[in-house]
């Protein structure tokens, strides 16, 4: 026997035997075998074709795997302005269906007196961008402060000069006339730190969308503009609110949206198709949130308290922007190489474990390389591979 000790000598300990360590620390390496079986070949080629389509057509081209993407952030500025036709073209108050100057009621709801206000009065607080609040109704409460010696300011030395609703002597409610024709001017800055991207809205293409996602109005970068302009009525229309004089769904309210107010969310979604900055674009998606009362309160003075109801517009910037990145492209290609290994493993499993010829294919795929007859010899000898192709078996198969 190869491991037997010479006569008169003690046996070699197991941990000194090469046969033990060769078995315990054997190394498995890849062996290339060409299997002449059309079924396995066809399946493997189909896998390779599908992987190429997935990696280069879907991942790299369609999903733009050559770009490094980042969710951008930014700043939005929105300002309100009176219609261009004002003052000469302002509609007469008695021509507005929701004004009491026209009729006592409209669509079953009581009308209120209407009045004209400047854009700086209609927006509250003036200069705030998001949320931008546009007043549709004022409620003003007054009280008699004669004999109280009040300064009628925000700070009083007499505590009885602090406005108290229990002392209210008069309450008036007024609609803002023609608020739907007021104009919103919107511009914004967007940036992404990791990919070093910075742009302004006027440098990109813009699309206003209906609720169903179809385009309402597109603005190209070739059109010189300082901002994106839209009227309040058009913004409400894109949110699915065709009129402020429809029923409000505020809990236990029997008034209109013009009376209670409405919440609007404007989603600004950024995207790009390639690394060319001129192909960066964004689209506006406008949504109305029903059931929420929109109210704001002016600072009360000694004799007056005013609260407002109207349209609260919140701007949300979201989306994905990307620039060319070689590591991103390499990652997409490496994912394809991983899938190639998976495909090869599946075909190998079919060949050596499932097909009727599995025994024959397994003998040729796996072989064991050992030293010569005496495995404990320290000097290397010719390596013999204990696998031979048995032609007789192959012919039988």
LOKEGU-740704 format. One record per residue: residue in three letters; z, y, x of N, C-alpha, C, O, CB in turn. Coordinates in steps of 0.001 Angstrom, whole numbers, plus 500000, padded with zeros to 6 digits. Glycine has a CB too. Example, Ala and Ser with C-alpha at 12.3 -4.5 7.8 and 13.67 -1.06 7.14 Angstrom:
ALA507800494310513190507800495500512300507800496700513200508465496681514236509046495527511308SER507080497750512850507140498940513670507870500030512900508039501138513409505725499402514084
***
This chain:
UNK500000498808500852500000500000500000500000501237500884500491501215502012501228500008499038UNK499426502339500337499242503541501157500550504183501516500698504724502612498373504541500444UNK501547504133500572502805504815500809503892503910501393505021504361501591503288505414499533UNK503575502648501671504579501723502197504928502077503640504070502501504414504074500268502110UNK506224501892503992506685502220505348506394501063506288506424499915505846508198502549505355UNK506109501312507586505910500240508578507156499346508660508258499763508303505588500844509980UNK506952498085509147508038497116509244509154497661510129508916498163511227507521495776509797UNK510354497550509627511515498002510372511862499449510149512853499931510697511300497776511803UNK511080500159509364511371501561509087511741501732507624511284500979506764510168502453509447UNK512576502732507348512998503006505971511837503630505194510977504279505789514241503946505948UNK511805503440503866510711503992503045510669505528503133511694506184503319510875503551501566UNK509473506071502996509312507539503008509894508120501725509560507657500634507803507943503156UNK510770509138501837511329509755500617510208510291499724509144510680500206512312510903500983UNK510469510303498412509434510714497446508967512149497667507797512470497458509959510567496024UNK509915513030498100509528514433498235508692514682499489508157515773499682510765515314498262UNK508584513639500354507724513767501530506365513120501314505503513171502191508398513150502740UNK506175512523500173504923511839499897503871512842499425504121513641498522505130510733498845UNK502728512791500028501646513693499631501144513375498232500727514263497488500493513612500626UNK501193512074497883500703511688496554501504512367495450500953512714494405500766510166496382UNK502818512561495681503662513224494678503246514682494502503035515147493382505150513143495081UNK503133515389495613502807516819495539501381517048495078501108518044494409503017517481496891UNK500445516133495425499083516274494924499034516181493401498260516882492748498183515210495540UNK499866515311492850499886515185491390500618516325490709500193516814489662500521513883490997UNK501749516755491325502557517797490681501902519170490777502037519985489865503943517847491308UNK501204519429491855500624520757492071499105520705492105498466521381492911501147521359493369UNK498534519893491219497077519810491186496481521120490664497131521838489904496623518623490309UNK495267521425491063494591522662490694493357522332489882492542521505490289494218523488491943UNK493217522977488733492051522764487873491078523907488071491460525075488007492463522649486379UNK489824523575488312488797524593488518487639524346487554487542523288486931488297524589489991UNK486774525336487448485662525247486518484568524362487109484259524442488298485110526651486188UNK484002523536486277482895522676486693481738522894485727481921522826484511483324521165486730UNK480563523155486255479395523422485430478652522114485180478193521465486120478466524470486101UNK478540521741483937477812520544483538476727520961482552477024521642481570478770519474482911UNK475498520576482785474423520849481850474286519680480901473865518592481293473098521115482586UNK474649519912479636474628518852478623473315518942477860473024519958477228475850518968477648UNK472542517900477919471242517872477241471438517454475799471161516310475438470255516913477956UNK471912518368474977472148518108473547471742519378472787472388520416472926473675517718473259UNK470676519298471986470136520494471333471125521108470348471107522317470119468842520157470613UNK471986520278469766472948520810468786473926521773469455474181522864468945473723519658468105UNK474472521362470601475401522225471322474689523447471880475238524548471860476081521453472449UNK473466523262472378472719524390472931472409525439471871472565526637472107471429523903473565UNK471961524972470684471641525912469608472885526689469165472839527903468969471031525163468410UNK473997525961469012475226526625468596475666527677469620476082528775469253476338525593468388UNK475569527329470903475977528263471949475086529503471969475582530619472122475946527575473311UNK473778529317471816472874530477471798473120531361470580473028532586470669471414530014471816UNK473431530744469449473750531533468253475000532378468482475046533548468103473950530612467032UNK476018531774469109477233532521469434476913533688470359477387534801470132478278531598470085UNK476119533451471396475786534510472340475015535649471665475259536825471934474969533939473496UNK474090535281470790473315536305470076474221537143469182474097538367469140472199535652469234UNK475138536482468463476052537210467585476967538135468388477270539246467954476891536227466756UNK477401537673469554478280538499470390477531539727470897478092540823470921478831537680471582UNK476278539562471300475482540703471768475307541733470640475452542936470856474094540223472284UNK474995541244469449474841542152468301476150542886468032476158544098467813474395541370467035UNK477254542146468050478552542755467742478948543791468787479382544888468435479632541679467646UNK478804543456470073479280544348471132478384545566471268478869546696471216479352543604472464UNK477072545354471443476194546472471786475676547240470570475477548454470633475029545967472582UNK475463546532469474474953547227468284476106547809467459476076548980467079474111546264467413UNK477119546983467187478206547441466314479247548253467070479548549388466701478875546255465645UNK479804547655468150480909548320468848480447549536469659481041550609469559481606547330469768UNK479404549373470450478983550462471344478159551505470598478424552702470709478172549904472521UNK477152551052469832476256552015469186476837552548467876477020553756467722474898551370468923UNK477128551644466929477556552094465594478954552699465618479178553768465049477520550930464608UNK479901552018466278481280552513466342481488553479467503482604553955467715482249551348466468UNK480440553772468250480476554725469366481585554356470362482475555148470673480689556166468838UNK481481553114470841482474552629471777482429553287473133483308553056473963482319551190471944UNK481408554114473377481317554822474647482091556139474625482112556864475620479863555084474989UNK482731556451473489483505557686473374484998557387473355485434556380472797483103558457472110UNK485764558260473962487220558201473842487623559136472709487342560334472756487935558595475193UNK488280558586471694488594559349470491490041559841470518490917559263471161488346558497469240UNK490241560925469795491585561484469632491657562177468277490686562786467830491933562481470791UNK492804562080467634493030562806466382493346564257466742494330564521467433494197562156465533UNK492517565202466278492709566593466701493796567295465904494247566804464869491411567361466571UNK494193568415466389495098569303465671494555570715465804493585570941466528496565569201466217UNK495161571653465121494618573001465201495368573984464326496486573724463881493171572994464819UNK494732575116464091495314576206463325494263576696462330493091576855462672495801577366464263UNK494704576933461091493819577428460044494259578837459647495449579121459516493824576474458810UNK493275579704459460493563581041458936492735581243457670491518581061457684493250582156460003UNK493393581616456587492706581863455325493207583183454745494412583428454681492931580688454319UNK492286584010454335492639585305453751491920585467452421490833584930452209492280586471454715UNK492555586221451530492021586467450195491474587884450129492050588811450697493106586246449109UNK490348588042449426489751589367449274489263589528447838488957588543447166488581589576450285UNK489191590784447367488692591052446021487193590791445993486549590796447042489011592513445581UNK486626590563444812485180590323444736484377591495445290484802592649445222484768590055443293UNK483209591175445837482351592217446417481933593251445383481676594404445729481113591592447042UNK481860592848444110481382593760443064482412594818442676482077595784441991480993592971441838UNK483660594644443108484708595600442708484505596917443458483966596899444565486138595020442991UNK484918598060442897485558598198441581484578598383440439484912598135439280486501599354441599UNK483343598826440768482415599156439686482058597938438852481866598046437641481152599775440250UNK481969596771439500481545595577438785482671594740438225482438593605437808480736594743439672UNK483879595260438202485009594501437660484814594269436168484413595190435457486342595241437920UNK485083593071435677484880592808434242485910593559433398487048593757433823484966591292433952UNK485503593968432218486428594624431293487478593619430827487162592457430572485665595226430075UNK488714594066430720489798593167430342489578592571428957489990591441428696491127593902430384UNK488942593310428082488725592789426733487573591782426670487252591257425604488450593936425778UNK486948591517427845485885590510427887486381589168428418485633588191428414484735591005428747UNK487628589108428873488187587874429444488933587124428352489851587660427732489136588182430650UNK488530585877428122489019585111426969490508584832427021491124584636425973488282583812426870UNK491120584805428223492536584479428353493439585707428288494660585580428380492771583751429647UNK492856586889428132493638588126428086493944588511426643493101588342425762492888589271428795UNK495138589024426403495489589481425062494689590704424654494597591014423466496967589788424985UNK494104591411425630493222592526425297491961592027424588491283592794423905492845593310426566UNK491645590719424756490483590126424103490873589519422762490260589810421735489844589060425003UNK491910588666422782492379588018421555493794587510421788494196587317422935491429586848421128UNK494572587286420701495957586822420858496064585420421462497074585094422086496652586839419519UNK495042584597421284495123583218421783493735582728422170492717583297421776495751582278420718UNK493727581644422961492471581028423392492712579538423594493646579145424293491929581692424705UNK491868578707422978491988577242423055493367576751422608493858575736423104491713576768424482UNK493981577462421686495276577045421164496465577499421978497596577137421653495309575587421060UNK496255578283423031497341578775423874497438580293423735496430580987423607497120578369425361UNK498667580787423762498866582223423621498374582952424865498621582526425993500347582541423364UNK497679584049424637497198584875425737498262585863426176499198586162425434495927585615425336UNK498105586369427403499004587380427950498188588613428330496974588523428511499786586829429182UNK498842589746428449498129590935428948497620590668430366498256589944431132499059592195428928UNK496493591243430703495899591076432028495891592405432760495957593471432148494469590510431923UNK495810592322434082495726593519434904495063593216436227495042592068436672497104594110435132UNK494518594249436862493867594111438158494903594272439271495806595102439171492725595149438314UNK494768593483440318495647593625441478494813593529442746493739592928442756496767592543441472UNK495317594124443798494659594009445100494909592619445678495858591932445299495166595108446077UNK494039592220446603494184590897447213495498590765447958496069589675448002493027590621448159UNK495994591846448546497267591782449261498435591577448313499493591101448726497480593048450071UNK498255591929447050499297591707446041499169590308445449500171589643445185499212592771444923UNK497935589868445241497718588547444650498151587428445574498670586415445104496262588369444289UNK497953587579446893498382586548447843499824586813448254500223587957448473497452586514449094UNK500597585737448353502027585914448633502523584800449548502157583642449346502848585934447317UNK503341585111450545503489586466451084502234586857451845501542585992452382504728586564452002UNK501943588099451897500703588537452511500696588182454005501673588422454714500511590054452310UNK499594587616454461499461587218455861499773585765456106499436585244457169500345588051456709UNK500414585074455152500690583641455336499412582862455075498650583176454161501839583152454389UNK499190581843455891497934581100455809498082579779455073497360579534454106497397580846457191UNK498991578930455501499117577612454893500598577286454678501362577196455639498437576530455776UNK500999577109453412500147577196452231499830578633451859500663579531451976500805576502451064UNK498599578818451406498176580126450897498463580147449402498005579275448663496646580404451192UNK499215581134448964499586581208447545498823582353446891498878583495447348501127581402447373UNK498105582028445803497314583015445064497902583131443670497934582153442923495794582617445006UNK498361584304443321499066584514442060498088584563440890497064585243440946499889585806442117UNK498425583827439826497671583919438572498496584557437462497939585086436501497204582535438136UNK499832584509437588500703585099436561501936585715437201502567585110438068501119584038435520UNK502270586911436770503508587575437172504505587515436023504138587648434855503241589049437593UNK505751587314436367506855587454435410507832588461436012508425588215437062507565586058435111UNK507991589589435337508830590666435851509999590892434907509819591088433705508013591967436030UNK511199590863435470512417591113434696513078592388435215513197592594436423513403589900434785UNK513498593227434296514162594487434667515496594600433943515719593932432934513262595709434334UNK516389595455434462517673595729433829518035597189434067517494597844434958518784594784434375UNK518945597675433268519375599073433347520492599166434384521536598531434235519856599608431946UNK520272599962435438521294600116436488521892601531436481522543601940437442520685599808437879UNK521667602265435401522229603618435341523752603554435389524365602740434698521760604353434059UNK524350604400436192525803604447436333526348603519437395527556603502437629526439604122435040UNK525491602746438045525974601812439075525885602405440482526452601856441427525174600511439018UNK525180603514440619525023604155441927524426603179442951524972602984444038526382604687442428UNK523282602568442572522600601595443447521497602297444237520919603289443792522002600413442613UNK521231601760445402520146602315446222518790601742445830517753602228446281520410602044447702UNK518798600708444987517580600020444555516811599478445759515584599562445814516685600971443734UNK517546598924446716516940598328447897517350596878448028517961596310447123517325599103449151UNK517013596278449161517365594877449376518817594716449781519409593661449551516470594266450431UNK519403595746450383520797595685450825521598596712450029521261597896450008520919595948452369UNK522657596248449379523491597109448535524942597048449004525414596017449482523386596689447044UNK525622598152448858527071598184449167527894597846447946529072597512448068527487599564449703UNK527299597927446772527999597626445516527541596261445024526358596098444723527732598729444431UNK528428595275444929528012593930444514527442593894443102526673592988442780529183592982444604UNK527797594851442254527262594869440898525784595287440874525106595173439852528088595813440025UNK525307595773442024523894596128442119523007594933442415521783595042442332523698597171443182UNK523598593786442761522799592575442975522223592134441634522941592070440637523659591430443621UNK520940591832441611520265591508440351520913590300439688521155589279440331518770591239440592UNK521188590427438410521831589380437618520974589138436384520751590047435585523299589775437222UNK520494587901436233519587587599435124520282587743433772519614587939432757519026586187435271UNK521617587648433745522320587801432474522275589242431962522556589501430792523765587351432623UNK521919590174432849521846591580432454520420592040432198520179593238432054522470592447433517UNK519472591116432139518072591490431964517870592153430606518297591635429574517158590256432102UNK517215593305430629516950594027429383515498593935428950515178594194427790517335595474429535UNK514612593566429876513187593505429519512480592490430412512732592433431616512517594907429650UNK511583591681429812510780590702430553509321590861430156508982590886428972511271589245430282UNK508467590968431161507029591055430906506306589965431688506691589626432807506481592458431288UNK505265589429431091504420588411431726502988588914431710502496589401430692504536587025430998UNK502322588789432861500986589348433002500104588394433799500532587840434812501042590730433682UNK498867588206433333497889587443434087497143588367435051496931589547434772496901586732433137UNK496749587791436204495870588506437128494439588328436636493959587204436489496035587986438605UNK493771589430436387492427589373435825491415588890436851491432589303438010492019590738435295UNK490526587999436396489344587597437175489688586982438526488951587181439492488449588789437391UNK490797586235438617491212585679439899490196584664440422490111584453441632492587585027439769UNK489423584029439532488445583030439968487345583619440849486732582900441638487823582367438762UNK487090584929440718486013585542441502486499586126442823485700586662443592485342586625440692UNK487789586031443093488291586478444396487752585531445469487472584365445188489866586520444420UNK487609586025446675486950585278447745487950584843448816488817585610449235485840586123448376UNK487802583597449241488593583066450354487738583054451617486606582572451601489121581633450033UNK488275583580452700487634583504454012488458582561454879489629582825455150487507584925454677UNK487847581460455316488561580405456043487925580225457414486712580039457518488544579062455249UNK488731580278458459488284579876459786489414579129460472490581579285460114487836581104460629UNK489060578314461461490080577473462093489678577115463515488504577150463884490311576195461275UNK490688576772464293490527576310465669490997574863465719491997574511465094491328577213466685UNK490279574024466461490654572619466592490656572257468070489796572703468830489685571694465789UNK491627571446468470491682571035469863492277569638469978493039569184469125492498572036470689UNK491892568967471082492406567631471403492748567634472888491862567769473732491356566491471051UNK494013567488473203494475567650474580493982566566475518493555566867476633495963567679474609UNK494030565305475092493737564198476003492286564189476457492003563831477600494068562881475341UNK491361564575475586489949564569475974489468565972476328488277566181476562489088563991474846UNK490386566932476369490077568304476788488969568901475913487944569366476412489656568332478277UNK489201568877474599488230569405473647488827570598472917489974570551472474487794568315472642UNK488049571666472792488469572865472080487247573488471434486217573658472085489176573874473030UNK487355573832470147486240574437469452486755575246468265487891575078467823485237573363468991UNK485899576119467767486220576904466577485283576489465447484243575874465683486106578435466863UNK485660576828464230484891576392463072483465576950463083482540576277462629485598576810461796UNK483278578159463591481940578761463563481011578144464602479819578452464617482037580263463792UNK481528577285465467480705576600466462480296575208466003479663574471466759481449576506467780UNK480649574838464776480375573501464276479683573575462925479658574619462274481669572689464170UNK479131572463462527478548572348461194479653572101460172480655571449460465477495571211461148UNK479454572631458977480469572481457925479815571971456653478673572315456346481198573826457655UNK480552571144455915480075570619454635481215570686453636482304570172453893479542569157454779UNK480965571322452489481901571283451364481522570105450486480344569907450190481885572624450550UNK482507569319450065482223568108449312482804568161447907483853568759447667482762566903450045UNK482083567509446973482625567247445652483678566139445758483857565530446812481496566852444654UNK484356565899444658485372564833444650484750563459444896485416562576445435486125564828443313UNK483495563262444515482858561958444723482310561787446135481714560754446441481740561769443725UNK482504562793447009482076562690448395480695563235448681480311563346449846482123561293448808UNK479929563583447646478594564147447876478709565601448328479683566287448018477727564048446593UNK477703566054449060477745567402449617477457568443448549476537568278447748476747567537450762UNK478238569510448536477995570645447649477272571766448389476305572336447885479316571162447066UNK477745572064449563477139573130450351477325572813451821478415572435452251477754574512450001UNK476252572969452595476306572727454032476028574018454781475169574808454389475300571636454445UNK476761574220455856476590575406456691476336574926458112477172574236458695477846576357456621UNK475188575289458671474837574838460017475319575800461085475614576963460806473342574658460133UNK475395575306462306475824576168463410474760577198463743475037578180464432476149575333464650UNK473522576977463250472468577951463500472556579153462572471846580142462753471120577298463357UNK473444579059461562473635580172460637474778581035461145475932580609461096473920579666459190UNK474488582245461636475584583085462155476608583363461065476248583786459966475034584419462716UNK477863583131461358478917583367460386480220583640461110480435583166462225479066582171459431UNK481082584401460474482406584682461021483453583765460421484513583561461013482786586135460777UNK483169583209459251484126582342458562483373581538457516482181581755457299485283583169457908UNK484068580608456868483521579861455738484023580520454464485225580535454199483927578343455793UNK483112581061453683483498581775452473483312580942451223482342580195451099482710583044452351UNK484250581076450295484180580361449022485041581122448023486078581674448392484656578864449167UNK484624581155446768485434581820445751486528580870445274486443579655445453484554582287444559UNK487559581454444662488660580641444134488145579700443057488574578549442978489783581538443568UNK487225580186442227486666579337441176485896578157441737485997577048441214485766580147440280UNK485126578381442798484383577282443416485324576267444050485079575063443981483412577820444467UNK486398576746444666487376575836445262488010574951444192488189573750444395488464576628446011UNK488350575558443041488927574783441936487914573776441404488274572649441064489394575719440801UNK486646574182441332485614573276440840485484572056441737485346570938441241484274573997440741UNK485527572257443082485438571125444004486644570206443891486552569019444203485303571622445433UNK487779570746443446488981569924443247488995569234441897489926568488441591490222570774443388UNK487968569475441083487905568853439767488564569665438676488735569178437558488531567515439818UNK488941570908438984489550571801437989488470572779437542488174573752438235490815572565438574UNK487887572512436384486781573344435915487252574627435245486459575546435045485923572563434956UNK488527574700434899489049575905434260490558575949434442491231574919434417488674575948432753UNK491080577159434625492531577348434664493134577390433270494354577451433120492875578625435409UNK492291577359432255492771577483430884492841576143430174492773576085428946491885578420430110UNK492978575064430937493219573741430368494704573443430445495454574121431148492394572648431107UNK495114572430429720496538572110429633497100571710430988496486570951431738496769570990428624UNK498265572231431279498999571825432476499776570560432152500251570384431030499955572959432973UNK499904569676433141500689568451432906502061568530433559502656567507433901499937567227433435UNK502563569759433729503940569931434184504872569398433106504626569592431916504252571430434504UNK505931568735433517506845568079432585507381569058431554507907570117431894508001567435433341UNK507236568681430270507733569438429118507142570853429043507777571763428512509252569520429173UNK505952571032429566505283572326429479504166572247428446503452571247428367504725572758430862UNK504022573294427666502910573379426715502043574589427026501559575281426130503433573456425265UNK501858574828428335501074575973428785499865575499429576499631574299429722501935576924429637UNK499109576450430078497894576157430839498179576197432340499268576565432779496777577159430481UNK497154575802433116497271575892434571497375577344435023498037577635436020496074575215435247UNK496739578244434312496834579660434657498278580152434503498720581041435230495881580497433772UNK498987579575433569500372579969433307501338579300434292502189579966434880500760579612431864UNK501201577970434469502144577213435309501757577186436779502624577131437651502253575801434805UNK500461577225437056500005577105438440499543575701438760499693574789437947501104577509439393UNK498973575525439962498436574235440379498518574138441901498408575141442606496967574051439884UNK498712572919442393498754572653443834497393572133444288496830571230443668499879571630444183UNK496868572704445371495574572302445920495768571888447384496471572559448139494523573463445799UNK495136570773447773495127570329449169493692570369449665492803569786449045495735568891449321UNK493460571054450780492138571121451402492197570321452697492831570737453666491695572610451669UNK491527569165452703491468568311453892490272568729454737489138568729454258491371566800453499UNK490525569083455990489454569430456923489344568274457918490208568096458778489734570815457658UNK488280567501457790488112566286458590487031566517459638485891566845459309487751565070457690UNK487403566340460911486479566570462029485901565238462491486568564204462441487197567292463209UNK484648565281462942484008564079463452482834564486464340482408565641464329483537563157462287UNK482319563530465103481126563762465910480409562448466125481017561378466093481483564416467263UNK479082562543466348478263561342466517478005561015467979477706559867468308476947561508465798UNK478114562008468867477948561763470300478689562858471053479433563633470452476430561723470707UNK478489562926472364479244563874473183478670565288473156479248566201473746479294563385474602UNK477548565474472483476952566810472408477811567702471510477974567388470331475490566736471872UNK478369568810472030479230569665471200478539570191469950479211570497468966479724570827472013UNK477186570307469965476480570811468797476431569787467670476052570128466550475078571221469179UNK476801568558467940476840567538466904478244567343466336478465566447465522476323566231467452UNK479174568164466754480507568127466160480439568813464804479775569839464658481569568811467088UNK481107568266463834481074568833462491482398568535461786483241567787462281479873568268461677UNK482542569137460636483722568884459812483309569015458355482300569646458038484894569869460162UNK484097568416457474483836568584456055485131568877455323486206568407455697483159567340455474UNK484998569663454272486121570026453415486151569086452211485142568907451529486018571513452958UNK487292568500451963487520567716450752488702568351450024489790568471450587487792566191451081UNK488488568750448791489487569506448034490056568611446938489310567976446193488870570806447424UNK491381568566446848492059567754445853493120568574445130493823569379445741492689566520446506UNK493226568362443824494248569027443016495382568057442733495145566891442416493649569564441692UNK496614568536442846497796567726442575498427568256441288498970569360441252498818567766443780UNK498346567460440253498856567898438954500330567588438785500915566813439541498071567249437840UNK500909568205437784502296567925437428503331568689438219504530568473438038502554566497437584UNK502888569594439108503824570364439925503715571840439581502631572422439618503557570139441430UNK504848572436439246504894573854438959504841574630440268505613574353441186506160574214438153UNK503937575596440359503807576404441573504413577773441322503854578574440573502317576532442008UNK505533578041441931506227579311441723506669579892443055507025579159443978507439579126440792UNK506643581219443144507160581965444281507955583149443749507683583660442662506009582435445226UNK508934583572444527509822584639444070509785585799445052509963585632446259511268584119443901UNK509547586987444491509638588206445296511103588537445539511953588160444733508916589393444599UNK511421589228446626512797589674446823513227590575445661512527591522445304512939590422448174UNK514372590270445086514864591056443944515539592332444419516234592342445435515847590226443096UNK515329593390443685516041594646443926517118594801442864517333593897442057515064595868443914UNK517789595934442862518900596121441930518448596050440482519186595556439629519580597449442187UNK517249596535440189516832596593438789515631595715438471515231595650437309516518598004438420UNK515036595034439455513808594280439194513815592942439937514238592852441090512576595106439605UNK513337591909439246513104590589439851511744590100439385511433590144438195514238589560439466UNK510942589639440322509586589181439997509378587781440539509656587507441707508517590144440570UNK508887586897439681508434585600440186506972585405439826506455586007438885509296584443439612UNK506326584557440593504884584365440474504576582891440231505276582005440722504156584870441741UNK503549582654439489502966581322439343501505581429439728500859582443439465503136580763437881UNK500981580377440355499599580468440797499105579233441510499561578121441246499435581634441683UNK498176579439442411497488578354443117498037578277444536497858579204445326495936578574443128UNK498700577182444855499222576950446208498230576066446951498003574919446568500651576289446172UNK497639576606448020496595575890448766497158575469450125497537576312450938495315576781448946UNK497206574169450356497659573614451636496459573096452414495626572371451872498699572477451416UNK496372573472453695495288573025454560495807571939455506496842572102456152494694574218455362UNK495069570828455573495443569703456423494255569380457331493158569101456847495863568451455566UNK494476569419458650493425569100459621493592567658460090494679567251460500493466570080460832UNK492517566900460028492573565493460389491205565060460920490342565901461171492999564624459171UNK491006563759461091489740563230461582489849562651462982490948562386463469488697564307461565UNK488682562451463639488628561943465003487489562631465743486382562766465220488447560399465019UNK487771563055466944486723563606467810486753562839469122487807562378469560486921565149468052UNK485586562704469745485517561927470977484505562485471951483534563137471566485183560498470670UNK484750562219473213483828562579474294483557561337475127484339560386475115484409563732475182UNK482419561352475865482035560170476634483117559805477645483680560659478331480700560408477351UNK483387558491477708484389557982478643483907556638479176483690555699478411485792557845477959UNK483744556554480488483325555278481074484360554176480845483968553053480528483074555447482571UNK485676554443480991486656553382480669486538552884479235486733551694478987488069553889480904UNK486224553766478277486061553322476891484850552404476762484915551386476074485916554533475947UNK483740552759477423482561551905477400482845550569478058482438549526477544481392552591478091UNK483546550584479203483881549341479903484764548459479039484602547239479034484579549641481236UNK485701549063478305486578548289477425485790547590476332486083546443475993487638549190476804UNK484779548276475769483948547657474735483166546474475290483014545461474607482986548686474139UNK482660546590476536481898545501477141482800544328477494482427543170477301481167545992478388UNK483993544628478014484939543559478367485325542747477135485493541530477218486203544148479028UNK485466543418475991485789542681474763484702541659474451484989540587473918485964543652473575UNK483437541993474786482358541033474595482464539840475525482159538713475136481036541705474792UNK482900540091476771483081538989477715484184538036477244484079536823477421483414539534479115UNK485225538585476651486301537737476109485752536859474989486067535671474916487485538606475586UNK484929537445474112484347536662473024483417535577473564483311534503472972483583537577472058UNK482744535848474684481888534833475302482710533628475724482291532489475518481143535415476511UNK483870533865476309484746532751476706485209531965475492485296530738475540485964533270477486UNK485506532662474406485927531978473182484807531095472653485041529950472265486354532995472108UNK483577531634472639482440530852472161482224529609473008481972528530472472481178531701472156UNK482321529750474330482153528604475231483231527554474983482946526356474992482192529062476700UNK484459527993474764485563527060474494485308526269473219485564525066473174486896527818474383UNK484802526941472172484523526246470910483462525173471103483608524059470600484070527244469834UNK482401525494471824481338524508472069481871523346472908481526522190472660480130525173472782UNK482715523653473904483313522580474723484159521643473872484111520426474053484175523177475850UNK484927522195472955485777521359472080484915520430471242485238519253471077486660522241471157UNK483814520962470712482911520107469941482351518978470813482236517841470357481759520943469347UNK482004519292472063481366518304472930482309517190473327481910516025473332480829518970474165UNK483555517513473663484440516499474252485474515929473288486198514997473638485148517085475426UNK485553516493472048486553515983471110485988515580469749486629514820469024487612517012470911UNK484801516073469388484338515858468021483052515037467952482985514089467170484124517185467341UNK482043515363468735480765514660468653480914513176468993481834512806469723479749515310469590UNK480022512312468473480109510872468777480015510568470270480562509566470731479009510127468049UNK479323511428471037479180511218472474480328511841473256480186512074474457477860511788472956UNK481449512114472620482536512828473269483060512111474514483405512770475495483659513029472294UNK483127510777474497483647510047475655482751510240476871483233510469477981483779508555475332UNK481451510147476651480504510307477745480546511733478292480580511929479506479087509955477281UNK480542512741477394480577514138477826481881514465478542481894515253479487480392515067476630UNK482970513863478093484265514133478717484321513592480141484885514234481027485390513524477885UNK483733512401480369483751511806481707483015512691482706483391512775483875483124510405481682UNK481951513356482224481171514193483127481757515587483280481495516265484273479753514292482639UNK482538516014482318483132517359482416484373517343483298484608518284484056483491517896481017UNK485166516283483204486419516224483955486313515165485055485961514018484780487613515914483011UNK486612515538486274486657514605487398487789515043488312488274516171488221485286514555488169UNK488208514137489199489347514397490060488920514316491515488357513302491928490486513409489772UNK489164515334492291488808515368493708490045515050494538491057515743494435488216516753494106UNK489970513991495371491104513593496213490609513362497641489416513210497906491797512305495653UNK491605513344498560491261512961499935490885511487499973490869510815498942492441513248500908UNK490582510985501179490134509604501361491162508577500938492122508907500241489772509372502789UNK490974507355501347491796506246500883493265506483501134494079506238500243491370504970501545UNK493643506952502318495044507218502628495321508695502343494962509552503150495379506854504121UNK495959509007501202496168510390500789497247511072501597497388512291501501496519510449499333UNK498043510319502417499111510919503205498645511335504596499433511882505368500265509953503323UNK497373511088504932496896511473506240496873512987506375496487513707505454495514510893506495UNK497290513447507532497348514883507746495981515454508081495706516609507758498328515209508849UNK495104514659508730493775515152509081492850514991507887492797513911507299493209514405510318UNK492127516026507515491245515917506347490085515003506629489561514976507743490731517284505926UNK489677514250505623488509513403505688487516513871504632487752514861503939488885511913505487UNK486420513160504519485428513543503509486041513449502119486738512487501797484166512647503604UNK485769514473501293486275514475499915485370513601499066484147513742499083486349515925499335UNK485987512705498331485211511843497441485484512237496001486638512435495623485549510348497672UNK484463512350495211484572512721493803484476511458492971483459510766492967483470513745493394UNK485562511177492266485618509940491497484986510156490120485653510025489093487082509449491356UNK483699510485490112482954510496488846481503510180489168480892510845490005483084511882488098UNK480975509219488542479579508818488769478876508761487422479450508370486405479488507432489509UNK477650509153487453476851509116486220476420507684485966475743507074486794475607510060486314UNK476811507158484832476503505769484497475231505767483647475277506040482448477702505078483737UNK474139505466484256472855505540483569472779504545482420472171504811481384471720505291484547UNK473406503398482624473336502404481557473995502925480286473458502772479189473999501096481999UNK475194503558480446475892504091479258475090505218478622474966505311477401477305504599479634UNK474557506058479474473794507209478965472582506735478145472271507294477093473326508113480143UNK471888505662478666470737505151477958471130504539476615470411504660475624470018504128478810UNK472298503873476607472778503292475341473048504388474320472766504206473135474059502455475572UNK473613505572474772473912506661473861472631507346473372472698508294472590474828507674474539
***
